[in-house]
Amino acid sequence: MQFLALAALFSAAIAAPAPEPLSLDPTYNEVIAISNYTLTTQLGDITNVRFNLTGKDATNLNCASGAIKDLSKRFPCDPINGVPSVYSFSIYATDGDESRYGQRIYREVKIQTNTGYWGDAIVPTNCFKFEPNAISPTTCYPVRSDPITYVNIDQRGVFDH
C-alpha cells in the first residue's frame, strides 16, 4: 500500500508541468538615480562601494559592498520592507583610472528570479588620498556639480542567468 502511494506521488511529480519562463516587456524603461556615492580603494583594490538608489520600487535604498575582488560579481541592495530587493549592482573598470569605475544596476522582473533588465553609467567623481603614503586609502565622491547620476534601465540590457 505504501509502495503504491509513493509510486503515485513520484508519478505526479514527474508529470507536473515546468514553470512558465518569465517574459520580458520589450517596452520596459526605468530611470534610476544614484546619490551619496562613495568608492574607496587601497593598494589598487576596491575596499567598498556605497550609494543610495531611487527607482520605481525604492526611494533612497541603501546599496553597499565590502571588498570587491571579482568585478563580475553582483551585490544585492538592502531589502525593501523585509523582502529581498529586486535591485542589485556591480562595478566595472572603465580605463584603469581608479576614479573611473562604472556602475551597472540590475532590476529583476520578480524577486530572486535572476531575470530582468540592467543599465550602466559612470558616476563622475573626484578622488582624494587623505594621507600622502602608498598604503593610504583613496576615496572617490561625486563631483559637486553633478551629485546625482541617472542610469537608464531598459530592454537593451537584459539578463537571464
FIKELO-102944 format. One record per residue (C-alpha): residue number from 1; z, x, y. Coordinates in Angstrom, 2 decimals, padded with zeros to 5 digits, m for minus. Each point is the difference from the previous one (the first is absolute). Layout:
BEGIN
+-----+---------+---------+---------+
| num |      c3 |      c1 |      c2 |
+-----+---------+---------+---------+
| NUM |       Z |       X |       Y |
...
+-----+---------+---------+---------+
END
This chain:
BEGIN
+-----+---------+---------+---------+
| num |      c3 |      c1 |      c2 |
+-----+---------+---------+---------+
|   1 |  000.00 |  000.00 |  000.00 |
|   2 |  000.91 |  002.80 |  002.40 |
|   3 | m003.21 |  001.78 | m000.92 |
|   4 | m002.06 | m003.06 |  000.95 |
|   5 |  001.81 | m000.31 |  003.34 |
|   6 | m000.61 |  003.68 |  000.78 |
|   7 | m003.64 | m000.24 | m001.06 |
|   8 | m000.50 | m003.02 |  002.26 |
|   9 |  001.68 |  001.81 |  002.90 |
|  10 | m002.21 |  003.09 | m000.38 |
|  11 | m003.13 | m002.15 | m000.35 |
|  12 |  000.86 | m001.78 |  003.25 |
|  13 |  000.59 |  003.32 |  001.77 |
|  14 | m003.33 |  001.37 | m001.18 |
|  15 | m001.88 | m003.15 |  001.00 |
|  16 |  001.55 | m000.16 |  003.51 |
|  17 | m002.68 |  000.45 |  002.66 |
|  18 |  000.04 |  003.16 |  002.10 |
|  19 |  001.14 | m000.47 |  003.60 |
|  20 | m002.79 | m000.63 |  002.50 |
|  21 | m000.91 |  003.06 |  002.07 |
|  22 |  000.91 | m000.28 |  003.66 |
|  23 | m002.93 | m000.76 |  002.22 |
|  24 | m000.20 |  001.76 |  003.34 |
|  25 | m001.07 | m001.82 |  003.13 |
|  26 | m003.12 |  001.72 |  001.41 |
|  27 |  000.93 | m001.19 |  003.51 |
|  28 |  003.60 |  001.31 | m000.08 |
|  29 |  001.14 |  001.77 |  003.17 |
|  30 |  003.46 |  001.05 |  001.17 |
|  31 |  000.99 |  002.23 |  002.89 |
|  32 |  003.10 |  002.11 | m000.62 |
|  33 |  002.00 |  001.55 |  002.85 |
|  34 |  001.79 |  003.29 | m000.71 |
|  35 |  002.85 |  000.84 |  002.38 |
|  36 |  003.01 |  002.37 |  000.16 |
|  37 | m001.94 |  002.54 | m002.07 |
|  38 |  001.41 |  003.41 | m000.89 |
|  39 | m001.25 |  002.59 | m002.47 |
|  40 |  001.99 |  003.15 | m000.74 |
|  41 | m001.29 |  003.14 | m001.70 |
|  42 |  001.74 |  003.18 | m001.04 |
|  43 | m001.71 |  003.12 | m001.32 |
|  44 | m003.25 | m001.96 | m000.27 |
|  45 |  001.42 | m002.88 | m002.07 |
|  46 |  000.54 | m003.55 |  001.20 |
|  47 |  003.75 | m000.65 | m000.22 |
|  48 | m000.02 | m003.60 |  001.23 |
|  49 | m002.03 | m002.73 |  001.65 |
|  50 |  001.47 | m003.04 |  001.70 |
|  51 | m001.51 | m002.89 |  001.96 |
|  52 |  000.17 | m003.74 |  000.62 |
|  53 | m002.81 | m002.29 | m001.12 |
|  54 | m000.91 | m003.37 |  001.49 |
|  55 | m002.62 | m002.17 | m001.71 |
|  56 | m000.65 | m003.56 | m001.18 |
|  57 |  003.03 | m000.03 | m002.30 |
|  58 |  002.39 |  002.43 |  001.71 |
|  59 |  001.43 |  000.89 |  003.39 |
|  60 |  001.43 |  003.50 |  000.55 |
|  61 |  000.16 |  000.61 | m003.75 |
|  62 |  001.52 |  003.39 | m000.79 |
|  63 | m002.33 |  002.33 | m001.90 |
|  64 |  001.31 |  003.45 | m000.95 |
|  65 | m000.28 |  002.80 | m002.51 |
|  66 |  001.87 |  003.14 | m000.85 |
|  67 | m001.87 |  003.18 | m000.86 |
|  68 | m003.67 | m000.51 | m000.83 |
|  69 | m001.33 |  002.51 | m002.53 |
|  70 | m002.93 | m002.12 | m001.19 |
|  71 | m002.23 | m001.46 |  002.73 |
|  72 | m001.47 | m002.52 | m002.46 |
|  73 |  003.38 | m001.71 | m000.48 |
|  74 |  000.67 | m003.41 |  001.57 |
|  75 |  003.41 | m000.87 |  001.45 |
|  76 |  001.28 | m003.58 |  000.21 |
|  77 |  001.29 | m001.38 |  003.28 |
|  78 |  003.41 | m001.69 |  000.01 |
|  79 |  000.40 | m003.38 | m001.72 |
|  80 | m000.57 | m003.16 |  002.07 |
|  81 |  002.84 | m002.51 | m000.40 |
|  82 |  001.07 |  001.66 | m003.26 |
|  83 | m003.50 | m000.15 | m001.50 |
|  84 | m002.07 |  003.17 | m000.57 |
|  85 | m002.39 |  000.54 |  002.88 |
|  86 | m003.75 | m000.58 | m000.26 |
|  87 | m000.36 |  003.02 |  002.33 |
|  88 | m000.03 |  003.66 | m001.01 |
|  89 | m001.39 |  003.21 |  001.48 |
|  90 | m001.25 |  003.47 | m000.74 |
|  91 | m000.71 |  003.09 |  002.08 |
|  92 | m003.21 |  002.01 | m000.10 |
|  93 | m000.98 |  003.35 |  001.49 |
|  94 | m002.65 | m000.09 |  002.69 |
|  95 | m000.78 |  003.59 |  000.97 |
|  96 |  002.89 |  002.25 | m000.98 |
|  97 |  001.73 | m000.34 |  003.38 |
|  98 |  003.56 | m001.22 | m000.66 |
|  99 | m000.25 | m002.39 |  002.92 |
| 100 | m003.04 | m001.72 | m001.51 |
| 101 |  001.04 | m001.98 | m003.05 |
| 102 | m001.51 | m003.42 | m000.53 |
| 103 |  001.81 | m003.15 | m001.04 |
| 104 | m001.47 | m002.26 | m002.65 |
| 105 |  001.59 | m003.46 | m000.09 |
| 106 | m000.34 | m002.14 | m003.14 |
| 107 |  000.37 | m003.79 | m000.11 |
| 108 |  000.32 | m001.55 | m003.46 |
| 109 | m001.48 | m003.45 | m000.54 |
| 110 |  003.08 | m000.99 | m001.99 |
| 111 |  003.24 |  001.92 | m000.38 |
| 112 | m000.14 |  002.76 | m002.63 |
| 113 | m003.57 | m000.74 | m001.12 |
| 114 | m001.37 |  003.34 |  001.20 |
| 115 | m003.09 | m001.80 |  001.27 |
| 116 | m000.83 | m000.48 |  003.64 |
| 117 | m001.37 |  001.54 |  003.18 |
| 118 |  000.62 |  003.16 |  001.96 |
| 119 | m000.84 |  001.52 |  003.34 |
| 120 |  000.72 |  003.34 |  001.61 |
| 121 |  000.49 |  001.65 |  003.36 |
| 122 |  001.22 |  003.22 |  001.53 |
| 123 |  003.13 | m000.39 |  002.10 |
| 124 | m000.51 |  002.17 |  003.12 |
| 125 |  003.03 |  002.30 |  000.12 |
| 126 |  001.62 |  002.87 |  001.81 |
| 127 |  001.98 |  002.35 | m002.23 |
| 128 |  003.05 |  002.04 |  000.93 |
| 129 |  001.90 |  002.81 | m001.69 |
| 130 |  003.53 | m000.09 |  001.38 |
| 131 |  000.90 |  003.56 | m000.96 |
| 132 | m002.41 |  002.91 |  000.25 |
| 133 |  000.39 |  001.29 | m003.56 |
| 134 | m002.28 | m000.43 | m002.98 |
| 135 |  002.30 | m002.23 | m002.06 |
| 136 |  000.72 | m002.50 |  002.77 |
| 137 | m001.42 | m003.48 | m000.60 |
| 138 | m002.83 | m001.31 |  002.14 |
| 139 |  000.23 | m003.66 |  001.01 |
| 140 | m002.98 | m002.03 |  001.19 |
| 141 |  000.32 | m003.06 |  002.23 |
| 142 | m002.65 | m002.36 |  001.42 |
| 143 | m001.44 |  001.07 |  003.33 |
| 144 |  001.68 | m001.94 |  002.80 |
| 145 | m003.23 | m001.50 |  001.29 |
| 146 | m000.73 | m001.53 | m003.41 |
| 147 |  003.33 | m000.87 | m001.72 |
| 148 | m001.53 | m002.64 | m002.30 |
| 149 | m002.85 |  000.66 | m002.43 |
| 150 | m002.02 | m002.89 | m001.42 |
| 151 | m001.39 |  000.03 | m003.53 |
| 152 | m002.66 | m002.50 | m001.01 |
| 153 |  000.27 | m001.14 | m003.61 |
| 154 | m003.03 | m001.82 | m001.35 |
| 155 | m002.40 | m000.35 | m002.92 |
| 156 | m001.49 |  003.47 |  000.62 |
| 157 |  003.18 |  001.50 | m001.48 |
| 158 |  000.70 | m001.64 | m003.37 |
| 159 |  002.26 |  001.37 | m002.72 |
| 160 |  000.55 | m001.19 | m003.53 |
| 161 |  002.05 |  002.48 | m001.99 |
+-----+---------+---------+---------+
END
